[in-house]
Structure formats: structure tokens, C-alpha cells
């Protein structure tokens, strides 16, 4: 185009219409802000002002959401080699006191990686690791140092919080709406125990209450009687169906019994220590609503879903020590039933109450009559040991698979734990410490309740006379300054002697229990 037109010479020669639309261009760099404002006027915004699917902002949000929605697995807790060591420690140190879950079936499920397909199993695994770390915080730290991964978790609380988060995410928001099993109650109990060990008692009460509610809905607190029909409304009111109509899973049945008695021991321990659970209430056993039987004294290796094999002769089952500890707390059932009916430290018949206290004291002291020799405290043991201890106070824990760099460090019995006999002996020592601590605390509780009731009775008889809590405190205010022979009343003299014996036995027990087993 010669720009002479219109029409220009080329267009006139071709006899066509001449058009001249030349776009005027602005000199200098483009104004991007003006172009963006012009584009915003021409393109209407999306709904709610959100970015369009093709915008970079939307793509960034999408990638971030994909990164957050990672698949939960056992590796979400910690690496598998470390996880295997922690599982071994749980069944060595925690399982003698809390014999749940069933060890062979749990290990088999972990070996086939059930955590990838079953979120309930993953939640159970995470809650077990959290309980172990809260109960024995040094064990994971030693494993991390041995594997040179000490920076993975700055402290024990970081691993506990991770286990709690994974448990909550694995269970999901609607886990109470699905079909529940005994392991859902186990998860709640372990979560409550972990919270109690880190002194989060509000969260602990919530989880313990959830465990009791799930147990009641499953009928774990009842003694199943196949001769008594449950009726057609049994599934709707929390009553288990007839035992003759349902196929018995002995593993689930044993886990349910163990869980009930574990909760029973926990509630009774808090009552002995002076606490009140309030909503965590286990009613006394009655002829119409008796407690379930104690767990079968057979190790997990001999319990199958369809049958239970007898315990081999000459081998003490892990459940023998567990049941012995339960019997210690059951010796005070009548005392706590009276307190439930009439109140704590309330007088209604001093003579009857005195008889109940004396009967409970004799019952708790007689619990050791049926304890086998392997669970008894033998005289002649050296300080800090039960006969031959696997641990000494001047030795440092070291796992043989991950030895430390210090060549002078002594091996501390971890090698011997690999054999079943040495591992069982270590578990017996742990159960010994627990049984003796339970027996001494229960006896001390009975003695203190006697003095409180005696003072309440004296205050009722002579309200204008000031009373003291015990004849010991009348001496020097410390509770141990008077000789039992200085007390005139025979029952007071007996209780004063019992208190003195408790203190002496406590000192002896602490001197013969290894610190590693406390």
C-alpha cells in the first residue's frame, strides 16, 4: 500500500474496495497494570470471587491439597526398623501389666502390613507406641541414638503427639457410627493412659469414659451366661446375644475380659489414691450383674479363635501375675460398695464398718497365699535386684543390632531378652513390682480409712471435743512418732502396728526392686 488513498493505486488497479485500518501503537514499554484493569472490566469474576480453574493460584492450592492427603501407614509414625523395636519393647514392658492386644495375631497382622488396608489396626498400633513412649520415654530415645536418628524427634512429647495425631486421623470423625469391636475400646483406653502419663487428666477422663461406654455397648462388662436367654431386644439395649446362638471367638472374648479388668484396676487405683472419677464408674458386682470371670491363665501363644490350648506345665503364664494384681484390688470390693451407698468417711454402723475394714485387710494380705514362687519377693536378694537381675544401675541400655560407638559400654541384658525364658523372667520382675506396690497401697488405704472413720465416730459421740486424725499424730504431728504399745484400744493398736509394718515393708521392697522395673 502506497498510503495515497483511499483508494490507493494497487487497489484501484485491481478494482477492489480499499480499506485502511492501521492500529495506532503506543511508544515505550507496555503498561501491564492498565491492561490488567482493562481485562478485569471485560471478563466478569467467577462465583464468590474465586480464581478460575486455569489460574496459577488454583493450581497451587490443588498441589498443596494433594500433598496433605498422603496415605497413612506405619511409616507415618516412624521408620519400620525403629517401629519393630518399639513394638518389641511394648510387648516386653507394657504387655505384662496391660495384656492387650493378642500378641501373635498382632505381630502376624503387622508382618503382612495390615496397616495399609485397616485403619483401625493403624490406630491401635499408633496408640500402643504412644503408650510405650509415655510410660518408658528413655527407651525410644536410646533406640534413636543407637540408629543415629536423634534429630528425628526433639523429645518424647513430639513422638507422643505424632502417635496421637495419627490415631485420630486413622479413626476418622465418624468412628463411633461404624460397627465397633473390642479393639476400638482398647484404642480409647491406650489413648487415655497416654494422656494420664503426660498429666493431661481432662483428656484422660474423656478417653477412659469412651472406653467404658464402648465396653458397655459391646457387653464386655457382663458375665455371659448361655443358660439365660437375652431376648430379642438384646442387641438394641447393649445386652450380648445368647452364647449358644453365636460362634465364640476366644481371642475377642479374652481381650474383652482383660480390658474390663484393666479398667477396673485403673478406676480402683484412682479411688485408693484419693481421686474420684465421677463419670468413670464401675458399679459393684451383684448376683444379677456379676463381673466377668478373670482372664484364662494361658499365654497368647496358646489362644486361638476357635479353641484354647492348656498352658504347658512348668511355665508360668503372663496372666498369672495379672490376675494376682487384680485379686489385690478385688479384696476391697465390700469396702467401696459401702462407700458408694453411704459416702466416703461416713458413719452408719461403726461396729459393722470396723468388721468390714478388718476383713478387707485380712483379704488383701492373704492374696499372696496363691501367688507362685516366681512372683514372690525372695529374701536374701541384693539391693536393687530380684535374685539375679538382668539390669544393674551402672549399666547402659544397648540394643545388639545397633551398638553404640563406645567400646567400653557394657551390655545390659538385651541379648538375654532375646531368649523367651529370660524375657519372661524380666516380665515376672515387672509384675512383682506392680503386685507388691498394689498390695502396700491397698493396705495403706485401708488403715487410713480406719483412722478417718474412727475420728468421725469420735466426733459424732462427743461433738464438742476436738479430735485428732490418729494417735500417731497426737505424738508429734508426723504420723509415726508413737509406739503401738502406747495405744490402749486393741483395734487402734493393731492398726498402728499395721501402719508401721507397711512402712518397713515398703522400704524393703524398694531396696529389692531394680529401678529399671519400676
KAZICOR-V69134 format. One record per residue. N is the residue number from 1. PSI is psi in degrees with one decimal (NA if undefined). D_FIRST is the distance of its C-alpha to the first C-alpha in Angstrom with 2 decimals. Layout:
{{N;PSI;D_FIRST} {N;PSI;D_FIRST}}
This chain:
{{1;131.8;0.00} {2;1.2;3.78} {3;27.5;5.41} {4;-16.3;7.95} {5;-150.7;8.76} {6;155.3;9.89} {7;147.7;9.74} {8;168.5;6.62} {9;-45.5;7.70} {10;-41.1;6.79} {11;-36.0;8.31} {12;-36.3;11.00} {13;-34.2;11.92} {14;-6.4;12.43} {15;50.1;14.19} {16;162.9;13.02} {17;135.7;12.85} {18;123.8;9.70} {19;142.7;10.25} {20;95.4;9.13} {21;83.1;11.77} {22;125.5;11.48} {23;127.4;14.97} {24;127.8;16.80} {25;141.0;18.86} {26;136.1;22.27} {27;150.0;23.13} {28;-178.6;26.32} {29;153.8;28.24} {30;149.4;28.10} {31;96.6;30.86} {32;-32.6;32.70} {33;-41.4;35.35} {34;-38.3;32.93} {35;-37.1;31.21} {36;-41.8;34.70} {37;-41.3;35.75} {38;-39.6;32.65} {39;-34.9;33.33} {40;-32.8;36.99} {41;-38.1;36.20} {42;-36.9;34.04} {43;117.0;36.50} {44;144.7;40.07} {45;155.8;42.90} {46;178.2;45.15} {47;135.0;48.79} {48;20.5;51.03} {49;17.5;48.23} {50;157.6;48.49} {51;154.3;45.78} {52;160.0;43.95} {53;-25.3;45.15} {54;1.1;42.08} {55;153.1;42.43} {56;-32.2;43.88} {57;-43.8;46.78} {58;-40.0;47.91} {59;-38.5;47.77} {60;-42.4;49.91} {61;-38.3;52.47} {62;-43.7;52.65} {63;-37.0;53.35} {64;-39.3;55.98} {65;-35.7;57.72} {66;-36.3;57.85} {67;-33.9;59.44} {68;-27.2;62.09} {69;53.8;63.01} {70;155.1;64.70} {71;129.3;67.52} {72;140.7;70.97} {73;-177.9;73.47} {74;-31.0;76.42} {75;-17.1;74.11} {76;-22.8;72.90} {77;-57.1;76.33} {78;169.5;76.66} {79;150.6;76.39} {80;-41.2;78.60} {81;-41.5;81.04} {82;-37.6;81.80} {83;-39.2;81.95} {84;-40.3;84.56} {85;-39.0;86.73} {86;-36.9;86.49} {87;-40.6;87.47} {88;-41.3;90.46} {89;-35.9;91.47} {90;-47.8;91.24} {91;-15.6;93.64} {92;-43.3;95.93} {93;-35.9;96.21} {94;-38.2;95.06} {95;-33.0;96.11} {96;-28.8;99.87} {97;-31.4;99.64} {98;85.1;96.94} {99;52.9;97.39} {100;141.8;94.10} {101;-171.2;92.08} {102;116.6;93.67} {103;-50.7;93.13} {104;-45.2;92.98} {105;-34.6;90.60} {106;-45.0;88.38} {107;-37.4;88.18} {108;-41.7;87.46} {109;-37.1;84.63} {110;-34.9;83.15} {111;-36.1;83.39} {112;11.3;81.39} {113;54.6;78.83} {114;-19.7;79.60} {115;-21.4;77.61} {116;-19.9;74.36} {117;-21.4;75.33} {118;108.4;77.87} {119;-28.3;76.90} {120;-39.6;80.49} {121;-40.3;81.66} {122;-41.3;79.03} {123;-39.1;80.19} {124;-43.6;83.78} {125;-45.2;82.92} {126;-39.3;81.12} {127;-34.0;83.99} {128;-44.7;86.52} {129;-39.7;84.74} {130;-40.3;84.45} {131;-40.6;88.18} {132;-45.6;89.04} {133;-37.9;86.98} {134;-30.5;88.44} {135;-40.0;91.97} {136;75.2;91.77} {137;-20.7;88.90} {138;-29.5;90.09} {139;-51.2;89.72} {140;-36.5;85.90} {141;-40.3;85.57} {142;-38.5;87.78} {143;-42.0;85.76} {144;-40.5;82.50} {145;-38.1;83.98} {146;-32.7;85.38} {147;6.7;81.95} {148;41.7;80.26} {149;38.7;78.18} {150;-22.3;79.69} {151;-3.0;76.31} {152;-40.4;75.41} {153;117.7;77.45} {154;-35.5;78.31} {155;177.8;81.49} {156;-33.8;83.35} {157;-32.3;81.89} {158;-39.1;78.37} {159;-37.1;79.56} {160;-43.4;81.55} {161;-36.8;78.57} {162;-43.0;76.39} {163;-40.5;79.07} {164;-41.3;79.31} {165;-43.1;75.56} {166;-37.9;75.37} {167;-45.4;78.38} {168;-43.1;76.83} {169;-36.3;73.48} {170;-37.0;75.24} {171;-35.1;77.44} {172;168.7;74.57} {173;-23.2;74.79} {174;37.2;76.67} {175;-23.2;79.25} {176;-12.6;82.14} {177;-14.5;80.78} {178;179.7;81.02} {179;118.0;84.22} {180;157.8;86.05} {181;178.1;88.34} {182;-26.9;90.86} {183;-23.2;88.23} {184;-39.4;86.24} {185;-36.5;89.38} {186;-42.3;89.79} {187;-44.0;86.29} {188;-39.7;87.08} {189;-45.9;90.37} {190;-36.5;88.87} {191;-41.0;86.18} {192;-39.4;88.94} {193;-39.5;91.02} {194;-43.2;88.12} {195;-36.6;87.50} {196;-37.0;91.23} {197;-23.9;91.30} {198;15.3;88.56} {199;29.4;90.35} {200;77.6;87.80} {201;-27.5;90.57} {202;-47.9;88.50} {203;-34.7;86.22} {204;-44.8;89.30} {205;-37.3;91.06} {206;-45.3;88.02} {207;-39.4;87.76} {208;-40.5;91.54} {209;-38.6;91.64} {210;-39.5;88.86} {211;-44.0;90.85} {212;-39.9;93.96} {213;-42.3;92.11} {214;-41.0;90.56} {215;-42.0;93.98} {216;-38.7;95.65} {217;-28.9;93.05} {218;-6.4;93.72} {219;23.8;97.49} {220;-18.6;97.97} {221;0.3;100.53} {222;153.4;102.85} {223;109.6;105.53} {224;128.4;104.65} {225;111.2;107.68} {226;-13.1;107.40} {227;-12.9;110.56} {228;113.8;109.09} {229;140.8;106.47} {230;-22.6;103.40} {231;165.4;102.64} {232;-21.3;99.50} {233;7.8;97.92} {234;-46.2;98.24} {235;-21.7;94.55} {236;-15.7;93.56} {237;13.6;95.97} {238;8.8;95.66} {239;131.5;98.78} {240;149.9;98.43} {241;174.0;99.25} {242;138.0;102.45} {243;-25.6;102.81} {244;-19.5;104.22} {245;-20.0;101.11} {246;147.3;98.52} {247;128.8;98.20} {248;127.5;99.08} {249;105.3;96.68} {250;-29.6;99.06} {251;-47.9;96.36} {252;-37.3;94.88} {253;-44.0;98.40} {254;-38.8;99.44} {255;-36.4;96.24} {256;-42.3;96.86} {257;-43.5;100.42} {258;-41.3;99.42} {259;-40.5;96.72} {260;-46.7;99.20} {261;-27.5;101.76} {262;-44.5;99.17} {263;-37.8;98.18} {264;-45.8;101.86} {265;-39.9;102.59} {266;-45.8;99.65} {267;-43.4;100.68} {268;-34.2;104.33} {269;-42.8;103.46} {270;-35.5;101.68} {271;-38.8;104.69} {272;-35.5;107.07} {273;-0.1;104.99} {274;1.8;105.26} {275;167.1;101.85} {276;121.7;101.09} {277;-24.7;98.32} {278;-97.8;98.47} {279;-19.4;96.17} {280;85.7;96.87} {281;126.8;100.17} {282;111.5;102.10} {283;157.7;105.08} {284;157.6;108.49} {285;136.5;109.63} {286;163.0;111.74} {287;-32.8;113.61} {288;-28.2;111.04} {289;73.0;108.01} {290;162.4;109.01} {291;154.6;106.78} {292;156.5;105.35} {293;159.5;107.43} {294;153.7;106.78} {295;149.5;104.44} {296;132.0;106.04} {297;66.7;107.22} {298;137.1;105.29} {299;161.1;102.44} {300;-27.0;98.94} {301;-18.0;99.28} {302;11.7;101.87} {303;123.3;100.11} {304;162.6;98.06} {305;-32.4;96.46} {306;-16.1;99.21} {307;167.2;102.27} {308;123.9;103.75} {309;153.6;105.73} {310;152.8;108.73} {311;132.1;108.47} {312;139.9;109.94} {313;143.2;113.37} {314;-3.7;113.54} {315;122.4;109.99} {316;126.1;109.51} {317;151.9;106.58} {318;-27.4;104.01} {319;-13.5;104.79} {320;-47.0;108.41} {321;-36.1;107.44} {322;-46.3;104.94} {323;-33.7;107.58} {324;-39.0;110.13} {325;-36.4;107.84} {326;-40.5;107.29} {327;-30.7;111.09} {328;-44.4;111.46} {329;-28.8;109.30} {330;-16.0;110.88} {331;-15.6;114.27} {332;20.9;113.37} {333;-41.6;112.24} {334;-36.5;115.28} {335;-45.4;114.79} {336;-26.2;111.16} {337;-39.6;112.07} {338;-41.8;114.64} {339;-32.8;112.12} {340;-37.8;109.67} {341;-39.4;112.32} {342;-9.0;113.96} {343;159.3;111.54} {344;131.7;111.44} {345;33.5;114.59} {346;137.8;116.15} {347;127.3;119.88} {348;-32.2;121.19} {349;97.7;124.11} {350;-35.6;124.72} {351;-44.3;127.17} {352;-41.5;124.80} {353;-38.4;121.85} {354;-39.1;123.99} {355;-38.1;124.85} {356;-42.5;121.20} {357;-43.1;120.27} {358;-39.3;123.14} {359;-39.7;122.18} {360;-37.8;118.54} {361;-41.1;119.65} {362;-35.7;121.94} {363;-41.9;119.26} {364;-30.8;116.59} {365;-24.6;119.09} {366;-1.0;120.14} {367;-26.1;116.59} {368;-3.3;117.22} {369;-29.7;120.12} {370;4.6;117.81} {371;131.9;115.28} {372;164.8;115.47} {373;-32.3;116.52} {374;-20.6;113.01} {375;10.5;111.86} {376;149.9;114.86} {377;112.4;115.03} {378;135.6;117.50} {379;150.4;119.80} {380;-3.4;119.88} {381;149.3;116.12} {382;169.3;114.83} {383;130.4;112.74} {384;15.5;109.30} {385;155.7;110.02} {386;92.4;111.18} {387;-101.3;113.46} {388;107.6;110.88} {389;147.5;107.51} {390;-16.3;104.28} {391;148.4;102.93} {392;159.3;104.38} {393;-24.6;103.30} {394;12.2;102.47} {395;154.4;100.22} {396;139.8;96.47} {397;137.6;94.68} {398;127.9;92.81} {399;134.5;91.28} {400;-26.5;92.14} {401;-26.0;88.70} {402;76.0;87.04} {403;150.6;89.57} {404;171.3;88.99} {405;-10.2;88.64} {406;115.6;92.07} {407;-19.8;94.56} {408;-3.0;97.51} {409;133.0;96.62} {410;145.9;99.24} {411;141.0;98.47} {412;32.9;99.44} {413;-2.6;100.36} {414;-30.7;96.92} {415;-40.5;97.93} {416;-20.7;100.98} {417;-17.6;98.93} {418;-28.9;97.43} {419;141.0;100.78} {420;-35.0;101.53} {421;-44.0;105.02} {422;-36.7;103.92} {423;-40.1;101.05} {424;-34.8;103.49} {425;-38.3;105.91} {426;-40.3;103.20} {427;-35.1;102.43} {428;-38.5;106.15} {429;-39.9;106.21} {430;-41.9;103.33} {431;-34.0;105.16} {432;-50.1;108.39} {433;-40.7;106.80} {434;-42.7;105.34} {435;-46.0;108.62} {436;-37.6;110.76} {437;-39.8;108.34} {438;-41.7;108.32} {439;-42.5;112.11} {440;-39.9;112.73} {441;-37.3;110.22} {442;-43.1;111.72} {443;-41.5;115.25} {444;-37.8;114.19} {445;-41.6;112.60} {446;-43.1;115.82} {447;-43.5;117.95} {448;-38.1;115.73} {449;-33.8;115.77} {450;-47.3;119.56} {451;-38.3;119.83} {452;-43.4;117.41} {453;-36.2;119.35} {454;-41.2;122.66} {455;-37.7;121.56} {456;-37.9;120.27} {457;-39.7;123.62} {458;-36.2;125.52} {459;-32.3;123.40} {460;-37.7;124.14} {461;-37.0;127.88} {462;82.6;128.09} {463;-21.5;125.07} {464;-1.8;126.51} {465;131.7;126.92} {466;142.6;124.11} {467;162.5;123.32} {468;160.1;121.71} {469;-29.2;119.37} {470;157.8;121.73} {471;-23.4;124.94} {472;-43.3;122.95} {473;-23.1;120.97} {474;-21.2;124.21} {475;-57.6;125.17} {476;7.5;122.27} {477;2.8;119.18} {478;-21.8;117.62} {479;-2.5;118.83} {480;27.8;120.76} {481;-0.1;123.53} {482;145.0;126.51} {483;142.8;128.54} {484;-27.5;128.80} {485;-17.3;132.59} {486;-6.5;132.42} {487;132.9;131.16} {488;-41.6;133.97} {489;133.5;132.25} {490;-40.3;132.15} {491;-40.8;128.68} {492;-39.5;127.31} {493;-38.6;128.93} {494;-43.2;127.35} {495;-35.8;123.87} {496;-39.4;124.29} {497;-37.9;125.31} {498;-40.8;122.35} {499;-41.3;119.93} {500;-39.9;121.51} {501;-35.6;121.26} {502;-43.7;117.56} {503;-42.4;116.83} {504;-43.4;118.86} {505;-33.2;117.22} {506;-42.8;113.75} {507;-41.2;114.44} {508;-40.9;115.77} {509;-43.8;112.79} {510;-28.9;110.25} {511;-19.7;112.13} {512;6.4;111.98} {513;128.1;108.39} {514;142.3;105.69} {515;-26.2;102.89} {516;-18.1;100.36} {517;4.8;101.78} {518;NA;101.90}}
